[in-house]
Amino acid sequence: MNLETKSPEEIQAIIAKAQAELIERQQSKRKEVLAQIKELAASIGVTVQISDSSKSADKRSSTVVIKYRDSENPNNQWTGRGLAPKWIKAYQAAGRSKEEFLI
């Protein structure tokens, strides 16, 4: 296949078709491997429960809203979760309150 003679639309169609084929083959291979795992487990009297990790990954991909921002350096931002960053601690040590930096 000579891609130099293809139009951008034809190349895009080839890419889309190849990606769809790749996904189909990966899913097919995954099903085969899972069946083998279950078969091997059953052969020794063990039951296996396999969870789909791709579904749980979607739930963890949410972003957290920034609640605090340094007015002197806008790159200093904090969501308010976890330990306070050094810039907040420095302001607090100087007697300022973190509420001053609420957005």
N, CA, C and O atoms as a GROMACS GRO file, in nm:
protein
  412
    1MET      N    1   0.085  -0.117   0.000
    1MET     CA    2   0.000   0.000   0.000
    1MET      C    3   0.090   0.124   0.000
    1MET      O    4   0.175   0.140   0.088
    2ASN      N    5   0.071   0.209  -0.097
    2ASN     CA    6   0.150   0.331  -0.110
    2ASN      C    7   0.068   0.448  -0.058
    2ASN      O    8  -0.027   0.492  -0.122
    3LEU      N    9   0.105   0.498   0.059
    3LEU     CA   10   0.028   0.606   0.121
    3LEU      C   11   0.051   0.740   0.053
    3LEU      O   12  -0.030   0.831   0.068
    4GLU      N   13   0.161   0.753  -0.020
    4GLU     CA   14   0.191   0.881  -0.085
    4GLU      C   15   0.090   0.916  -0.194
    4GLU      O   16   0.072   1.033  -0.227
    5THR      N   17   0.024   0.815  -0.249
    5THR     CA   18  -0.074   0.840  -0.354
    5THR      C   19  -0.215   0.858  -0.299
    5THR      O   20  -0.308   0.888  -0.374
    6LYS      N   21  -0.231   0.840  -0.170
    6LYS     CA   22  -0.364   0.850  -0.107
    6LYS      C   23  -0.394   0.994  -0.065
    6LYS      O   24  -0.304   1.071  -0.032
    7SER      N   25  -0.521   1.027  -0.067
    7SER     CA   26  -0.565   1.159  -0.019
    7SER      C   27  -0.570   1.156   0.133
    7SER      O   28  -0.573   1.047   0.192
    8PRO      N   29  -0.570   1.273   0.199
    8PRO     CA   30  -0.581   1.274   0.345
    8PRO      C   31  -0.706   1.202   0.396
    8PRO      O   32  -0.701   1.137   0.501
    9GLU      N   33  -0.815   1.212   0.324
    9GLU     CA   34  -0.938   1.146   0.366
    9GLU      C   35  -0.924   0.994   0.358
    9GLU      O   36  -0.973   0.922   0.445
   10GLU      N   37  -0.856   0.946   0.252
   10GLU     CA   38  -0.834   0.802   0.238
   10GLU      C   39  -0.742   0.749   0.348
   10GLU      O   40  -0.764   0.641   0.402
   11ILE      N   41  -0.640   0.826   0.379
   11ILE     CA   42  -0.548   0.786   0.487
   11ILE      C   43  -0.621   0.782   0.620
   11ILE      O   44  -0.601   0.691   0.700
   12GLN      N   45  -0.706   0.882   0.644
   12GLN     CA   46  -0.783   0.885   0.768
   12GLN      C   47  -0.876   0.764   0.777
   12GLN      O   48  -0.892   0.706   0.884
   13ALA      N   49  -0.935   0.725   0.666
   13ALA     CA   50  -1.023   0.608   0.663
   13ALA      C   51  -0.943   0.480   0.692
   13ALA      O   52  -0.990   0.392   0.764
   14ILE      N   53  -0.822   0.472   0.637
   14ILE     CA   54  -0.736   0.356   0.663
   14ILE      C   55  -0.700   0.348   0.811
   14ILE      O   56  -0.702   0.240   0.870
   15ILE      N   57  -0.667   0.463   0.869
   15ILE     CA   58  -0.633   0.468   1.012
   15ILE      C   59  -0.750   0.425   1.097
   15ILE      O   60  -0.734   0.345   1.190
   16ALA      N   61  -0.869   0.476   1.067
   16ALA     CA   62  -0.989   0.442   1.144
   16ALA      C   63  -1.018   0.293   1.135
   16ALA      O   64  -1.053   0.229   1.234
   17LYS      N   65  -1.004   0.238   1.014
   17LYS     CA   66  -1.030   0.096   0.996
   17LYS      C   67  -0.927   0.012   1.072
   17LYS      O   68  -0.961  -0.089   1.133
   18ALA      N   69  -0.801   0.055   1.069
   18ALA     CA   70  -0.695  -0.018   1.140
   18ALA      C   71  -0.717  -0.011   1.290
   18ALA      O   72  -0.697  -0.111   1.360
   19GLN      N   73  -0.758   0.104   1.342
   19GLN     CA   74  -0.782   0.118   1.485
   19GLN      C   75  -0.899   0.029   1.528
   19GLN      O   76  -0.893  -0.035   1.633
   20ALA      N   77  -1.004   0.024   1.448
   20ALA     CA   78  -1.119  -0.060   1.480
   20ALA      C   79  -1.078  -0.207   1.480
   20ALA      O   80  -1.119  -0.284   1.568
   21GLU      N   81  -0.997  -0.246   1.383
   21GLU     CA   82  -0.949  -0.385   1.376
   21GLU      C   83  -0.861  -0.418   1.497
   21GLU      O   84  -0.873  -0.526   1.554
   22LEU      N   85  -0.775  -0.326   1.537
   22LEU     CA   86  -0.687  -0.346   1.652
   22LEU      C   87  -0.769  -0.366   1.779
   22LEU      O   88  -0.742  -0.457   1.857
   23ILE      N   89  -0.868  -0.281   1.800
   23ILE     CA   90  -0.954  -0.292   1.919
   23ILE      C   91  -1.027  -0.426   1.919
   23ILE      O   92  -1.037  -0.491   2.023
   24GLU      N   93  -1.077  -0.467   1.804
   24GLU     CA   94  -1.149  -0.595   1.793
   24GLU      C   95  -1.056  -0.712   1.826
   24GLU      O   96  -1.096  -0.803   1.898
   25ARG      N   97  -0.934  -0.709   1.775
   25ARG     CA   98  -0.838  -0.816   1.802
   25ARG      C   99  -0.797  -0.819   1.950
   25ARG      O  100  -0.782  -0.926   2.008
   26GLN      N  101  -0.779  -0.701   2.010
   26GLN     CA  102  -0.743  -0.695   2.151
   26GLN      C  103  -0.854  -0.751   2.238
   26GLN      O  104  -0.828  -0.825   2.333
   27GLN      N  105  -0.978  -0.717   2.206
   27GLN     CA  106  -1.092  -0.768   2.283
   27GLN      C  107  -1.104  -0.919   2.268
   27GLN      O  108  -1.135  -0.990   2.364
   28SER      N  109  -1.081  -0.967   2.147
   28SER     CA  110  -1.088  -1.110   2.122
   28SER      C  111  -0.980  -1.184   2.200
   28SER      O  112  -1.006  -1.286   2.263
   29LYS      N  113  -0.859  -1.132   2.197
   29LYS     CA  114  -0.748  -1.193   2.271
   29LYS      C  115  -0.775  -1.191   2.421
   29LYS      O  116  -0.746  -1.288   2.490
   30ARG      N  117  -0.831  -1.081   2.470
   30ARG     CA  118  -0.862  -1.068   2.612
   30ARG      C  119  -0.963  -1.176   2.654
   30ARG      O  120  -0.949  -1.239   2.759
   31LYS      N  121  -1.066  -1.196   2.571
   31LYS     CA  122  -1.166  -1.298   2.601
   31LYS      C  123  -1.103  -1.436   2.605
   31LYS      O  124  -1.136  -1.518   2.691
   32GLU      N  125  -1.011  -1.463   2.511
   32GLU     CA  126  -0.943  -1.593   2.509
   32GLU      C  127  -0.861  -1.614   2.636
   32GLU      O  128  -0.867  -1.721   2.697
   33VAL      N  129  -0.787  -1.513   2.676
   33VAL     CA  130  -0.701  -1.524   2.795
   33VAL      C  131  -0.786  -1.540   2.920
   33VAL      O  132  -0.753  -1.621   3.007
   34LEU      N  133  -0.894  -1.465   2.931
   34LEU     CA  134  -0.982  -1.478   3.048
   34LEU      C  135  -1.044  -1.618   3.054
   34LEU      O  136  -1.056  -1.675   3.162
   35ALA      N  137  -1.081  -1.672   2.940
   35ALA     CA  138  -1.137  -1.808   2.937
   35ALA      C  139  -1.032  -1.909   2.982
   35ALA      O  140  -1.064  -2.003   3.055
   36GLN      N  141  -0.908  -1.890   2.938
   36GLN     CA  142  -0.800  -1.980   2.978
   36GLN      C  143  -0.776  -1.972   3.129
   36GLN      O  144  -0.757  -2.074   3.196
   37ILE      N  145  -0.777  -1.850   3.182
   37ILE     CA  146  -0.757  -1.832   3.327
   37ILE      C  147  -0.867  -1.904   3.405
   37ILE      O  148  -0.839  -1.976   3.502
   38LYS      N  149  -0.991  -1.884   3.363
   38LYS     CA  150  -1.103  -1.949   3.432
   38LYS      C  151  -1.095  -2.101   3.421
   38LYS      O  152  -1.125  -2.172   3.517
   39GLU      N  153  -1.054  -2.150   3.304
   39GLU     CA  154  -1.042  -2.294   3.284
   39GLU      C  155  -0.932  -2.352   3.372
   39GLU      O  156  -0.952  -2.457   3.434
   40LEU      N  157  -0.818  -2.285   3.379
   40LEU     CA  158  -0.709  -2.333   3.464
   40LEU      C  159  -0.747  -2.330   3.612
   40LEU      O  160  -0.716  -2.422   3.687
   41ALA      N  161  -0.816  -2.223   3.652
   41ALA     CA  162  -0.860  -2.213   3.791
   41ALA      C  163  -0.958  -2.324   3.825
   41ALA      O  164  -0.951  -2.383   3.932
   42ALA      N  165  -1.050  -2.351   3.734
   42ALA     CA  166  -1.149  -2.456   3.758
   42ALA      C  167  -1.083  -2.593   3.765
   42ALA      O  168  -1.130  -2.680   3.838
   43SER      N  169  -0.974  -2.612   3.692
   43SER     CA  170  -0.907  -2.742   3.691
   43SER      C  171  -0.843  -2.774   3.826
   43SER      O  172  -0.816  -2.891   3.855
   44ILE      N  173  -0.817  -2.672   3.908
   44ILE     CA  174  -0.762  -2.698   4.041
   44ILE      C  175  -0.863  -2.667   4.151
   44ILE      O  176  -0.829  -2.661   4.269
   45GLY      N  177  -0.988  -2.648   4.110
   45GLY     CA  178  -1.095  -2.629   4.207
   45GLY      C  179  -1.102  -2.490   4.267
   45GLY      O  180  -1.150  -2.472   4.379
   46VAL      N  181  -1.056  -2.391   4.194
   46VAL     CA  182  -1.057  -2.253   4.243
   46VAL      C  183  -1.151  -2.171   4.155
   46VAL      O  184  -1.155  -2.189   4.033
   47THR      N  185  -1.225  -2.082   4.218
   47THR     CA  186  -1.308  -1.991   4.139
   47THR      C  187  -1.237  -1.856   4.130
   47THR      O  188  -1.171  -1.812   4.224
   48VAL      N  189  -1.251  -1.793   4.017
   48VAL     CA  190  -1.183  -1.666   3.991
   48VAL      C  191  -1.287  -1.561   3.956
   48VAL      O  192  -1.377  -1.585   3.876
   49GLN      N  193  -1.272  -1.446   4.018
   49GLN     CA  194  -1.357  -1.333   3.982
   49GLN      C  195  -1.267  -1.226   3.923
   49GLN      O  196  -1.174  -1.179   3.988
   50ILE      N  197  -1.295  -1.188   3.799
   50ILE     CA  198  -1.211  -1.090   3.729
   50ILE      C  199  -1.291  -0.962   3.712
   50ILE      O  200  -1.402  -0.963   3.658
   51SER      N  201  -1.233  -0.852   3.760
   51SER     CA  202  -1.301  -0.724   3.746
   51SER      C  203  -1.240  -0.648   3.628
   51SER      O  204  -1.122  -0.662   3.598
   52ASP      N  205  -1.322  -0.569   3.564
   52ASP     CA  206  -1.277  -0.491   3.448
   52ASP      C  207  -1.216  -0.361   3.498
   52ASP      O  208  -1.288  -0.270   3.539
   53SER      N  209  -1.084  -0.351   3.495
   53SER     CA  210  -1.015  -0.233   3.549
   53SER      C  211  -1.037  -0.109   3.462
   53SER      O  212  -1.021   0.002   3.512
   54SER      N  213  -1.072  -0.125   3.336
   54SER     CA  214  -1.092  -0.008   3.251
   54SER      C  215  -1.215   0.072   3.293
   54SER      O  216  -1.220   0.193   3.273
   55LYS      N  217  -1.314   0.005   3.351
   55LYS     CA  218  -1.433   0.076   3.396
   55LYS      C  219  -1.405   0.160   3.519
   55LYS      O  220  -1.456   0.271   3.531
   56SER      N  221  -1.325   0.109   3.611
   56SER     CA  222  -1.295   0.184   3.733
   56SER      C  223  -1.200   0.299   3.705
   56SER      O  224  -1.199   0.398   3.778
   57ALA      N  225  -1.120   0.288   3.600
   57ALA     CA  226  -1.027   0.396   3.566
   57ALA      C  227  -1.104   0.522   3.524
   57ALA      O  228  -1.058   0.633   3.548
   58ASP      N  229  -1.220   0.503   3.460
   58ASP     CA  230  -1.300   0.618   3.418
   58ASP      C  231  -1.350   0.698   3.537
   58ASP      O  232  -1.360   0.821   3.530
   59LYS      N  233  -1.382   0.630   3.646
   59LYS     CA  234  -1.436   0.697   3.764
   59LYS      C  235  -1.330   0.783   3.832
   59LYS      O  236  -1.362   0.885   3.893
   60ARG      N  237  -1.204   0.742   3.822
   60ARG     CA  238  -1.097   0.813   3.892
   60ARG      C  239  -1.043   0.932   3.813
   60ARG      O  240  -0.956   1.003   3.862
   61SER      N  241  -1.092   0.955   3.694
   61SER     CA  242  -1.033   1.058   3.610
   61SER      C  243  -1.097   1.196   3.627
   61SER      O  244  -1.075   1.284   3.544
   62SER      N  245  -1.175   1.216   3.732
   62SER     CA  246  -1.236   1.347   3.752
   62SER      C  247  -1.134   1.445   3.807
   62SER      O  248  -1.042   1.408   3.879
   63THR      N  249  -1.152   1.572   3.772
   63THR     CA  250  -1.060   1.675   3.818
   63THR      C  251  -1.120   1.744   3.941
   63THR      O  252  -1.241   1.749   3.959
   64VAL      N  253  -1.032   1.798   4.024
   64VAL     CA  254  -1.074   1.865   4.146
   64VAL      C  255  -1.059   2.016   4.122
   64VAL      O  256  -0.959   2.062   4.068
   65VAL      N  257  -1.159   2.091   4.164
   65VAL     CA  258  -1.161   2.236   4.144
   65VAL      C  259  -1.062   2.303   4.239
   65VAL      O  260  -1.052   2.266   4.356
   66ILE      N  261  -0.991   2.400   4.188
   66ILE     CA  262  -0.895   2.476   4.269
   66ILE      C  263  -0.972   2.571   4.360
   66ILE      O  264  -1.060   2.644   4.315
   67LYS      N  265  -0.938   2.569   4.489
   67LYS     CA  266  -1.008   2.653   4.586
   67LYS      C  267  -0.924   2.772   4.632
   67LYS      O  268  -0.978   2.875   4.674
   68TYR      N  269  -0.791   2.758   4.625
   68TYR     CA  270  -0.702   2.862   4.676
   68TYR      C  271  -0.603   2.903   4.566
   68TYR      O  272  -0.550   2.818   4.494
   69ARG      N  273  -0.579   3.032   4.554
   69ARG     CA  274  -0.481   3.083   4.457
   69ARG      C  275  -0.405   3.198   4.521
   69ARG      O  276  -0.464   3.284   4.587
   70ASP      N  277  -0.275   3.200   4.500
   70ASP     CA  278  -0.187   3.306   4.550
   70ASP      C  279  -0.206   3.429   4.462
   70ASP      O  280  -0.185   3.421   4.341
   71SER      N  281  -0.245   3.541   4.520
   71SER     CA  282  -0.267   3.663   4.442
   71SER      C  283  -0.137   3.720   4.388
   71SER      O  284  -0.138   3.789   4.286
   72GLU      N  285  -0.026   3.693   4.453
   72GLU     CA  286   0.103   3.743   4.408
   72GLU      C  287   0.165   3.654   4.300
   72GLU      O  288   0.241   3.702   4.216
   73ASN      N  289   0.133   3.528   4.302
   73ASN     CA  290   0.183   3.433   4.201
   73ASN      C  291   0.069   3.339   4.163
   73ASN      O  292   0.047   3.239   4.231
   74PRO      N  293  -0.005   3.369   4.055
   74PRO     CA  294  -0.121   3.288   4.017
   74PRO      C  295  -0.089   3.142   3.986
   74PRO      O  296  -0.179   3.058   3.981
   75ASN      N  297   0.039   3.110   3.965
   75ASN     CA  298   0.075   2.970   3.942
   75ASN      C  299   0.066   2.887   4.070
   75ASN      O  300   0.058   2.765   4.063
   76ASN      N  301   0.067   2.953   4.185
   76ASN     CA  302   0.050   2.884   4.314
   76ASN      C  303  -0.098   2.860   4.335
   76ASN      O  304  -0.174   2.953   4.365
   77GLN      N  305  -0.139   2.733   4.320
   77GLN     CA  306  -0.279   2.697   4.334
   77GLN      C  307  -0.289   2.574   4.424
   77GLN      O  308  -0.195   2.494   4.433
   78TRP      N  309  -0.405   2.560   4.490
   78TRP     CA  310  -0.427   2.446   4.577
   78TRP      C  311  -0.575   2.412   4.578
   78TRP      O  312  -0.660   2.501   4.581
   79THR      N  313  -0.605   2.283   4.576
   79THR     CA  314  -0.744   2.238   4.578
   79THR      C  315  -0.802   2.235   4.717
   79THR      O  316  -0.924   2.225   4.735
   80GLY      N  317  -0.716   2.243   4.818
   80GLY     CA  318  -0.762   2.232   4.955
   80GLY      C  319  -0.757   2.090   5.006
   80GLY      O  320  -0.791   2.064   5.121
   81ARG      N  321  -0.717   1.997   4.921
   81ARG     CA  322  -0.706   1.857   4.960
   81ARG      C  323  -0.561   1.824   4.993
   81ARG      O  324  -0.468   1.882   4.936
   82GLY      N  325  -0.544   1.733   5.084
   82GLY     CA  326  -0.409   1.689   5.120
   82GLY      C  327  -0.338   1.794   5.205
   82GLY      O  328  -0.399   1.887   5.257
   83LEU      N  329  -0.207   1.776   5.218
   83LEU     CA  330  -0.127   1.871   5.295
   83LEU      C  331  -0.124   2.006   5.228
   83LEU      O  332  -0.128   2.016   5.105
   84ALA      N  333  -0.117   2.110   5.307
   84ALA     CA  334  -0.109   2.246   5.252
   84ALA      C  335   0.026   2.263   5.182
   84ALA      O  336   0.127   2.215   5.232
   85PRO      N  337   0.027   2.332   5.068
   85PRO     CA  338   0.154   2.354   4.998
   85PRO      C  339   0.243   2.451   5.074
   85PRO      O  340   0.198   2.522   5.165
   86LYS      N  341   0.370   2.454   5.035
   86LYS     CA  342   0.467   2.538   5.104
   86LYS      C  343   0.430   2.686   5.101
   86LYS      O  344   0.452   2.757   5.198
   87TRP      N  345   0.372   2.732   4.990
   87TRP     CA  346   0.341   2.875   4.982
   87TRP      C  347   0.231   2.912   5.082
   87TRP      O  348   0.236   3.022   5.137
   88ILE      N  349   0.134   2.825   5.105
   88ILE     CA  350   0.030   2.851   5.206
   88ILE      C  351   0.092   2.849   5.345
   88ILE      O  352   0.063   2.936   5.428
   89LYS      N  353   0.177   2.751   5.371
   89LYS     CA  354   0.240   2.741   5.502
   89LYS      C  355   0.327   2.863   5.531
   89LYS      O  356   0.332   2.911   5.644
   90ALA      N  357   0.393   2.914   5.428
   90ALA     CA  358   0.478   3.033   5.448
   90ALA      C  359   0.392   3.154   5.484
   90ALA      O  360   0.428   3.232   5.572
   91TYR      N  361   0.279   3.170   5.416
   91TYR     CA  362   0.190   3.282   5.448
   91TYR      C  363   0.131   3.267   5.589
   91TYR      O  364   0.119   3.365   5.662
   92GLN      N  365   0.096   3.145   5.627
   92GLN     CA  366   0.041   3.122   5.760
   92GLN      C  367   0.146   3.150   5.867
   92GLN      O  368   0.113   3.201   5.974
   93ALA      N  369   0.270   3.116   5.840
   93ALA     CA  370   0.378   3.144   5.935
   93ALA      C  371   0.400   3.294   5.950
   93ALA      O  372   0.446   3.340   6.055
   94ALA      N  373   0.367   3.369   5.844
   94ALA     CA  374   0.380   3.515   5.849
   94ALA      C  375   0.256   3.581   5.910
   94ALA      O  376   0.248   3.703   5.916
   95GLY      N  377   0.160   3.499   5.955
   95GLY     CA  378   0.043   3.553   6.023
   95GLY      C  379  -0.079   3.573   5.935
   95GLY      O  380  -0.179   3.628   5.980
   96ARG      N  381  -0.073   3.528   5.809
   96ARG     CA  382  -0.189   3.543   5.720
   96ARG      C  383  -0.275   3.418   5.727
   96ARG      O  384  -0.228   3.311   5.766
   97SER      N  385  -0.401   3.432   5.688
   97SER     CA  386  -0.496   3.322   5.692
   97SER      C  387  -0.514   3.264   5.552
   97SER      O  388  -0.508   3.336   5.452
   98LYS      N  389  -0.536   3.132   5.546
   98LYS     CA  390  -0.554   3.070   5.414
   98LYS      C  391  -0.685   3.116   5.348
   98LYS      O  392  -0.700   3.106   5.226
   99GLU      N  393  -0.780   3.165   5.428
   99GLU     CA  394  -0.906   3.214   5.374
   99GLU      C  395  -0.888   3.335   5.284
   99GLU      O  396  -0.973   3.364   5.200
  100GLU      N  397  -0.776   3.406   5.300
  100GLU     CA  398  -0.745   3.521   5.215
  100GLU      C  399  -0.726   3.478   5.069
  100GLU      O  400  -0.741   3.559   4.978
  101PHE      N  401  -0.694   3.352   5.049
  101PHE     CA  402  -0.660   3.305   4.915
  101PHE      C  403  -0.771   3.225   4.850
  101PHE      O  404  -0.752   3.169   4.742
  102LEU      N  405  -0.888   3.219   4.914
  102LEU     CA  406  -1.002   3.151   4.854
  102LEU      C  407  -1.040   3.220   4.724
  102LEU      O  408  -1.036   3.342   4.712
  103ILE      N  409  -1.076   3.137   4.628
  103ILE     CA  410  -1.117   3.192   4.497
  103ILE      C  411  -1.265   3.221   4.502
  103ILE      O  412  -1.322   3.268   4.403
   0.00000   0.00000   0.00000
